[in-house]
Amino acid sequence: MGTYQWVDAANIGGLISYNTLTAEISHPAAKSAVGLLQFVGGGKRLIPSHECLEIGDIVLSGHPKRENGKDKWHPVQKSQLRQGCDPASCRWTHAMLYVGDLHVIESNKPTKLRTGVTLAPLTRDSHNREFLILRYKGTDFVERREDIVRYALMSSYLAPRQYDIGGALASHFRWRPNGADHSKRIFCSEFILECFFVQGPFLVKEFIAVTEGENQFFLPADLAVDDRFDHLPMKYFELE
């Protein structure tokens, strides 16, 4: 499988052509998604399956394990371990909200050209990141997920914010004495938390703790262990 060593063969649903993808998710979305898709060993390109995703899904990403089974080091992983998060869940280091047509909205790290809350193709990192789909359980979420996605999309234009590198660093030292101020900056998992609270309301207790509590954070690993979400493997197509 080359770079996709974490993808089980059973999770590959066959071939898909660019023309078929265009017909199913629109030409602009397909062009954006395929434009960042990278070749791996053997000239193969795997594209996340739009058929297994639903709007309002959370997509967690993390570095695949090394060949010896150990996790690759990552600063967010280290911070989550220091917070006392479940070690197995600390490998998930980024959270994104799926908005449809193979695109996500996220608060992106400042190591990228575009930072802060932005829209991006899910394929951007699919060649070197493992994905986990989280889907909130219950009919109440199904009724509200379009509002959650709309809020996320609109916030990036009506109230643009940068990635909260200070908050991410503070989580490493477990220091946030006055609660989170998300008015100008926000990091990935707390942006997800905000979207679910404001337009849900879901994750209410967690949102209040982060914004009003002392030294509280909401991290990707917290999402990974939340039993209100179903855990679903990402499925893929091989692009012809």
Helices and strands as residue ranges (DSSP letters): G 2-4, G 9-11, E 12-16, H 18-25, H 27-35, G 41-43, E 46-48, G 50-52, E 58-62, H 75-82, G 87-89, E 94-100, E 103-108, E 116-121, G 122-125, E 130-136, H 139-158, E 162-163, H 165-173, E 185-186, H 188-198, H 204-212, H 220-224, E 229-233, E 236-239
